[in-house]
């Protein structure tokens, strides 16, 4: 297996979050190759003016790719929102979910947008069938991302790596790149790099853990023991 130190060089790291302050800081980090966000992260960050936030975020990322999501649940409004977002910058990929909230495919609108030159990011993908459907929808358009939620697949007790490898096998020679979405731990960065995944989205909190990459495990063990001891002293705990 390649050295874990090289993981950030073998897969594009996209910062996933909605804090403009954090986006501004991470835009200065050389290994951060792009940015993504979603309505849940924006709500958690207290974003109230989406277009204002999006305009400012696009200006902060220095031309690197940034994915911005539509909110609408019907095709007509979804298309209108997508075009408005795409016009914010040439580096914008518009996130369209694989289905709407009724479970109805959104791939007709993705196909339409792609044919019109809108760069899309098809999101919330979990299954082989959804991967195939998304790729058919973007094949005649500009560059696109296919976001497979590997972390949530793993949350269901299923190993996501076979699904990710399946997606990569279909993408060879296409205009699409695979995003390993919703990672849960730093190990996922190494796993994504090892299978040749194009992109991994990483929350700002998880990026802070990258400092542990390649750390000697004996040293890591000692640091953990010291942390427990320090916290026990600072808490004033006593057993005898």
Buried (B, 14 or more C-beta within 10 A) or exposed (E): EEEBEEBBEBBBBBBBBBBBEBBBBBBEEEEBBBBBBBBEBBEEBEBEEBEEBBEEBBEBBEEBBBBBBBEBBEBEEBBEBBBBBBEBBEBBBBBBBBBBEEEEBBBEBBBBBBEEEBBBBBBBBBEBEBBEBBBEBBEEBBBBBBBBBBBBBBEEEEEBBEBBEBBBEBBEEEBBBBBBBBBEEBEBBBBBBBBEBBBBBBBBEBBEEBEEBEEEEEEEEEEEEEEEEEEEEEEEEEEE
